Amino acid sequence: MFFKLKKVDWPMVGILVIFMVLSSLLVRSAIAPYEGKFNAYDLKTLVFYVIGFIVVFGMSLVDYRTILKYSWFIYGAGCLMLILVYLFAPVKNGARSWFELPGNLLFQPAELVKVILILTTAYLLGQREQQHLRFGRDIIPISAVTLIPFVLVVIQPDLGNAIIYLIILVAMLWIGNARYSHVVIAFTILLGALILFVTLFNTFNTEIREYLEENNKQHWYQRINTFINPDQASNDERHQSSYAKMAIGSGGLLGDGYMNGELKNKKFIPYPYSDSIFVVVGEEFGFVGSSLLLLLYFMFIYRMILIAMRCIDKRGAYIIIGIVAMFLFQIFENVGMMIGLMPITGITLPFISYGGTSLLINMLCIGLVFSIKLHQEKYKVD
């Protein structure tokens, strides 16, 4: 079985190693001004990467088609975790999103559910054997599969991951051979629902705010209101956006140099080791460094698309497209919110931001991509 590892996409492994080095260095620079408050986050990043590489190569040896057979059981387990985390997890940063594990570690089920949704959707799309999707018998049931965890994550509240679920759904339905007419209908329904929600939220803004405050859920209102009405964002969120743009702009062409970010050192940027790590890249390495990082992402995504195009089993291609869509949106959203193009959300920069759950889930996704590449023999749809 281990001879199959020769077929692993080694250029992607090389890019992952570069990401590991960059992430540990950037996290080290980001935590430097805090004088031990985030002790050893850079070393923890290396540890998570080592575990992540074990996950990548271990998953690559597992036939992804075996996992697809149990996709419904995995889906049920994922929904159960979302219910349990909402009922029993402590509130952190205004949301019930993390289980506390031994060793001061946190586990966020919403991150794992992204992969589960990709697998379940790929399984359902595979039943059609590349035929056009039927609106009532295919698109609606598949959308319902996404809607359940979407609602469970929205009420945590975690709008960032909830939106990623929708992005994954749209990308996989598109590549799964949805009819153009159905795409127009679905888009019209979603747009109408969004307009209705925004209209009702703004119309009854005061009543909604008062109701949520009475039930100690004012953070829900703040997150939704900031997302819908960014001009009404709190002072902290406006300052975060302003300082982020100032820091990235101050980096100029080549940046201020490693560990020399002035605004970062003055602690004007919240979560510089996590959500705001792109600010560290822009301030310390400038336009050139930021562009090279985005080029690495482009090469990484390109390698995955090549694997998808060569798939015999289209279910493998569906899985890879779901993973690609997830990464692309996270990169676009994270960079976009730092330069003022997107609203502030809690979405990390893949493979660069500090975060054990996020990194290990991303590495699990790459393991799935390698598994698909390694197991492209003749198959029979189960």
MOFEN-V201451 format. One record per pair of residues at least 12 apart in sequence whose C-alpha atoms are under 6 Angstrom apart, sorted by the first residue. I is the first residue (numbers start at 0). GAP is how many residues later the second one is. D is the distance in whole Angstrom. If there is no record, write none. Layout:
BEGIN
i:I gap:GAP d:D
i:I gap:GAP d:D
END
This chain:
BEGIN
i:7 gap:362 d:6
i:22 gap:329 d:4
i:23 gap:18 d:5
i:23 gap:21 d:6
i:26 gap:15 d:5
i:26 gap:246 d:5
i:27 gap:14 d:5
i:28 gap:230 d:5
i:29 gap:242 d:5
i:29 gap:243 d:5
i:32 gap:232 d:5
i:47 gap:308 d:6
i:51 gap:308 d:5
i:51 gap:311 d:5
i:55 gap:307 d:6
i:55 gap:308 d:6
i:55 gap:311 d:4
i:58 gap:308 d:5
i:59 gap:307 d:5
i:59 gap:310 d:5
i:59 gap:311 d:4
i:70 gap:49 d:5
i:74 gap:41 d:6
i:77 gap:35 d:6
i:93 gap:125 d:6
i:94 gap:61 d:5
i:94 gap:62 d:6
i:95 gap:60 d:5
i:106 gap:250 d:6
i:117 gap:201 d:6
i:117 gap:204 d:6
i:121 gap:193 d:5
i:121 gap:196 d:5
i:121 gap:197 d:6
i:125 gap:189 d:5
i:131 gap:45 d:5
i:131 gap:46 d:6
i:132 gap:45 d:5
i:149 gap:12 d:5
i:159 gap:185 d:6
i:159 gap:186 d:6
i:159 gap:187 d:6
i:167 gap:154 d:5
i:167 gap:157 d:6
i:171 gap:150 d:6
i:208 gap:12 d:6
i:243 gap:35 d:6
i:243 gap:94 d:6
i:244 gap:94 d:5
i:246 gap:16 d:6
i:246 gap:36 d:5
i:247 gap:31 d:6
i:247 gap:34 d:4
i:247 gap:35 d:5
i:250 gap:31 d:6
i:250 gap:32 d:4
i:250 gap:35 d:4
i:251 gap:34 d:5
i:252 gap:33 d:5
i:252 gap:34 d:5
i:252 gap:35 d:6
i:253 gap:31 d:5
i:253 gap:32 d:4
i:253 gap:34 d:6
i:254 gap:28 d:5
i:254 gap:29 d:4
i:254 gap:30 d:4
i:254 gap:31 d:4
i:255 gap:28 d:5
i:256 gap:27 d:5
i:257 gap:26 d:5
i:260 gap:22 d:6
i:260 gap:23 d:5
i:272 gap:81 d:6
i:273 gap:79 d:5
i:273 gap:80 d:5
i:274 gap:73 d:5
i:311 gap:64 d:6
i:315 gap:56 d:6
i:330 gap:18 d:6
i:333 gap:15 d:6
END
